[in-house]
Amino acid sequence: MKNMTRREALGTVAMGLLLQDGLASAATRHEKIIVSGASGQLGGLAVKALLARGIPARNLILVSRTPDDLADYARLGAATRAGDYTKPETLPAAYAGGTRMLLISMGFGSMPRPQAHGNAMQAAKAARVKQIAYTSWIGITKGDKAGLAVDHLATEDLLRRSGVAWTFLRNSLYMETQLAPAAKMLATGKAVIPSPEYPAGYVSRENCAEAAAPVLAPGHDDKSYDITGPALLGVREIADAASKATGRPINVVPTPAGAPPARGFTSPAVEVVSTAVADLTGHAPTTIEEFFAAHKAQLLKQG
Ligand SMILES: NC(=O)c1ccc[n+]([C@@H]2O[C@H](COP(=O)([O-])OP(=O)(O)OC[C@H]3O[C@@H](n4cnc5c(N)ncnc54)[C@H](OP(=O)(O)O)[C@@H]3O)[C@@H](O)[C@H]2O)c1
C-alpha cells in the first residue's frame, strides 16, 4: 500500500473486509444452527448474538420447552420447535435439518443432567448434526472433579465419545451472580473477605452468548475455550466496583480470626482468566465496573 493514496488504501481494506465477510457467509449459507434451550437467559442472548453476526433468522432452528415464547423469532423467519432433553421422543423432530448445535446445559431437574444432555446428543447425531457446542464449566480446565464439575465432566465425556465434533464453552461464573451480594454490601455498608478466598474470572452472560455465536461455524471442531471475564475478582474488587458505580461506601474487612472456613460453590478451580472472549468476539470482555454501572438501579434496589 506504500504508493497508494489514503482513499485507495481504505478502499483496499474495505474490499478485504467485504471479501472476508463474503467468505464467512458463503461458509455458513447452508448451515442451519440449532440453539437448544433458546428461551433461557443465555439461550436468548445467544440467538441475539447469532442474528447480530448476520446469521439470517431463516438459518436458525430454535428449540425450547416453551417454543411459544419464541414467537418474535418465528415472525423473523426462524424455525421454533418444542424439545425437552428429558423427553427424548420430542428431540428428532426438534433437531431435524440442523447442521450445528448450541447445547445449553440444563439446571438440576427430573433426570440426571448427563443423561438428559446425552439424549440431546444422540438425537442431534441421528439428525446428522456435525458439531455440538456445549456450555460447560470453567472448573474443568483446572482439573476440578467435584461439585459443579461432576455433571459437566460427564457431559463432556459423553460428547467426546459421541462421534460428533465437539466444542466446549467452559463458562466461568456469571457476573450476574454478584449483583445480589454486591447489593447486600451496599445496603449494609460492609463486606467480609472469606477465608479461604478464591477469586473468579466472572464473565457477563452476554459475553458468554457473544462467544458462543462465532464457534458455531467451521474451524472450532474438537476445541475447548475458557470463557472468562478480564480479571480475577475477589470481594475487595467487587465491593470497590459496587462503590464506584453507586457512590456508596463499603467497609471491606477480613474474616475474624477463629471463624469457621467459608463455604460455597467456589474453589481454586475458578481462578482462571483467558483471552477467549476477545479472541472469539473481537472485543474486550465486560469489566465488573462496566457491568455494575449498567446495573446500578438493580444494585440499589436489592439488598
Ligand atoms: N456460569 C454460571 O454462573 C451459571 C449459573 C447458573 C447456571 N449456569 C448453567 O448455565 C445454563 C444456562 O444458564 P441460564 O442463565 O440461561 O439459565 P436459565 O435462564 O435458567 O435457563 C435454563 C436453560 O436450560 C434449558 N433447559 C432446562 N431444562 C431443560 C430440559 N429439560 N430440556 C431442554 N432444555 C432445558 C432451558 O431451555 P428452555 O427454557 O428454552 O427449554 C434454558 O436454556 C444453566 O442451565 C446452567 O446449567 C451457569
The ligand as an SDF file (V2000), in Angstrom:
LIG
                    3D

 48 52  0  0  0  0  0  0  0  0999 V2000
  -21.8190  -19.9820   34.8880 N   0  0  0  0  0  0  0  0  0  0  0  0
  -22.7330  -19.6920   35.7970 C   0  0  0  0  0  0  0  0  0  0  0  0
  -22.5420  -18.8370   36.7000 O   0  0  0  0  0  0  0  0  0  0  0  0
  -24.0530  -20.3900   35.7690 C   0  0  0  0  0  0  0  0  0  0  0  0
  -25.0480  -20.0010   36.6640 C   0  0  0  0  0  0  0  0  0  0  0  0
  -26.2710  -20.6440   36.5780 C   0  0  0  0  0  0  0  0  0  0  0  0
  -26.4820  -21.6370   35.6400 C   0  0  0  0  0  0  0  0  0  0  0  0
  -25.4920  -21.9970   34.7810 N   0  0  0  0  0  0  0  0  0  0  0  0
  -25.6860  -23.0590   33.7600 C   0  0  0  0  0  0  0  0  0  0  0  0
  -25.8590  -22.4100   32.5180 O   0  0  0  0  0  0  0  0  0  0  0  0
  -27.1260  -22.7760   31.9360 C   0  0  0  0  0  0  0  0  0  0  0  0
  -27.7100  -21.5980   31.1880 C   0  0  0  0  0  0  0  0  0  0  0  0
  -27.8040  -20.5170   32.0890 O   0  0  0  0  0  0  0  0  0  0  0  0
  -29.0590  -19.5320   32.0580 P   0  0  0  0  0  0  0  0  0  0  0  0
  -28.6640  -18.3960   32.8770 O   0  0  0  0  0  0  0  0  0  0  0  0
  -29.5200  -19.3150   30.6640 O   0  0  0  0  0  0  0  0  0  0  0  0
  -30.1630  -20.3980   32.8300 O   0  0  0  0  0  0  0  0  0  0  0  0
  -31.7570  -20.3090   32.6830 P   0  0  0  0  0  0  0  0  0  0  0  0
  -32.1850  -18.9660   32.2420 O   0  0  0  0  0  0  0  0  0  0  0  0
  -32.3050  -20.8560   33.9510 O   0  0  0  0  0  0  0  0  0  0  0  0
  -32.0950  -21.3140   31.5140 O   0  0  0  0  0  0  0  0  0  0  0  0
  -32.1110  -22.7070   31.6840 C   0  0  0  0  0  0  0  0  0  0  0  0
  -31.7620  -23.3220   30.3540 C   0  0  0  0  0  0  0  0  0  0  0  0
  -31.8020  -24.7390   30.4130 O   0  0  0  0  0  0  0  0  0  0  0  0
  -32.6900  -25.2150   29.3900 C   0  0  0  0  0  0  0  0  0  0  0  0
  -33.3600  -26.3920   29.9200 N   0  0  0  0  0  0  0  0  0  0  0  0
  -33.6930  -26.6280   31.2140 C   0  0  0  0  0  0  0  0  0  0  0  0
  -34.3110  -27.8200   31.3170 N   0  0  0  0  0  0  0  0  0  0  0  0
  -34.3510  -28.3340   30.0630 C   0  0  0  0  0  0  0  0  0  0  0  0
  -34.8500  -29.5380   29.5200 C   0  0  0  0  0  0  0  0  0  0  0  0
  -35.4510  -30.4610   30.2840 N   0  0  0  0  0  0  0  0  0  0  0  0
  -34.7260  -29.7460   28.1870 N   0  0  0  0  0  0  0  0  0  0  0  0
  -34.1480  -28.8160   27.3950 C   0  0  0  0  0  0  0  0  0  0  0  0
  -33.6420  -27.6510   27.8430 N   0  0  0  0  0  0  0  0  0  0  0  0
  -33.7420  -27.4280   29.1650 C   0  0  0  0  0  0  0  0  0  0  0  0
  -33.6440  -24.0730   29.1370 C   0  0  0  0  0  0  0  0  0  0  0  0
  -34.2380  -24.1630   27.8470 O   0  0  0  0  0  0  0  0  0  0  0  0
  -35.7740  -23.7430   27.5450 P   0  0  0  0  0  0  0  0  0  0  0  0
  -36.2720  -22.9870   28.7400 O   0  0  0  0  0  0  0  0  0  0  0  0
  -35.7120  -22.8990   26.3210 O   0  0  0  0  0  0  0  0  0  0  0  0
  -36.4840  -25.0270   27.3250 O   0  0  0  0  0  0  0  0  0  0  0  0
  -32.7120  -22.9040   29.2530 C   0  0  0  0  0  0  0  0  0  0  0  0
  -31.9500  -22.7020   28.0920 O   0  0  0  0  0  0  0  0  0  0  0  0
  -27.9610  -23.2340   33.1430 C   0  0  0  0  0  0  0  0  0  0  0  0
  -28.9860  -24.0990   32.7260 O   0  0  0  0  0  0  0  0  0  0  0  0
  -26.9110  -23.9080   33.9950 C   0  0  0  0  0  0  0  0  0  0  0  0
  -26.6240  -25.2180   33.5200 O   0  0  0  0  0  0  0  0  0  0  0  0
  -24.3000  -21.3670   34.8150 C   0  0  0  0  0  0  0  0  0  0  0  0
  1  2  1  0
  2  3  2  0
  2  4  1  0
  4  5  1  0
  4 48  2  0
  5  6  2  0
  6  7  1  0
  7  8  2  0
  8  9  1  0
  8 48  1  0
  9 10  1  0
  9 46  1  0
 10 11  1  0
 11 12  1  0
 11 44  1  0
 12 13  1  0
 13 14  1  0
 14 15  2  0
 14 16  1  0
 14 17  1  0
 17 18  1  0
 18 19  2  0
 18 20  1  0
 18 21  1  0
 21 22  1  0
 22 23  1  0
 23 24  1  0
 23 42  1  0
 24 25  1  0
 25 26  1  0
 25 36  1  0
 26 27  1  0
 26 35  1  0
 27 28  2  0
 28 29  1  0
 29 30  1  0
 29 35  2  0
 30 31  1  0
 30 32  2  0
 32 33  1  0
 33 34  2  0
 34 35  1  0
 36 37  1  0
 36 42  1  0
 37 38  1  0
 38 39  2  0
 38 40  1  0
 38 41  1  0
 42 43  1  0
 44 45  1  0
 44 46  1  0
 46 47  1  0
M  CHG  2   8   1  16  -1
M  END
$$$$
